[in-house]
């Protein structure tokens, strides 16, 4: 009788141990499953971030196309008084905006020049640009006035090389060169995955 009780007790303990091992195994399996799900999501997120960065870089590089097109247009029209007047069809404005626009708002790009007729390039980017002459008065010569208001322009006046000095002068005489006006080019590139890049550059053109 005593032997039977001992065997029964031993069998009961072994059953309880097997139940504990099963619970531990289930907990480990659940933990491994959660870890695998978390790792899978982190990999997906990393791939998505890498893709977005690639699209962003491609859109920034495409902004060079807008800058080159605007620069070519400015150089082609720098002679005479062409740049004194607005040319909205080519995204050109002869004065700077009174208040800086929110360039992220598409409503401020209605008069922009659009490359390739608004068609996306090989990378899926649409490039736009606007050019502002950095002057306060539109349709006015850089040294003129508009209805009695003097035009104020951001400009620089380079100094020419000096001539040889003489016995009546100390050093050499230097003469001011032709004024150079500042023009600001703003480009916007809309790419895949709602990527938007806005780049601004400033250039000088001799009057």
QUIGIJO-V314394 format. One line per field, one symbol per residue. psi: psi as a letter, one per 40 degrees, with the letter a starting at -180 (. if undefined). burial: 1 if it has 16 or more other C-alpha atoms within 10 Angstrom, else 0. A space follows every 10 residues. Layout:
# QUIGIJO-V314394
psi = ???
burial = ???
This chain:
# QUIGIJO-V314394
psi = dddddddddd dddddddddd dddddddddd dddddddddd dddddddddd dddddddddd dddddddddd ddddddeeia edeeiigdde fhheiiidih igeehddefd eihhiffeii adefihhiii hhhgidhifi ideaihfehh hhihiihihi iiiiiieeih aihihiaiih ihhhhhihhh aiffhhhhhh ihiihh.
burial = 0000000000 0000000000 0000000000 0000000000 0000000000 0100110111 0110111011 1001000000 0011110001 1111110000 0000000010 1111100001 0001111111 1111111111 1100100000 1110100000 0000000000 0000000011 1111111111 1100111110 0000100
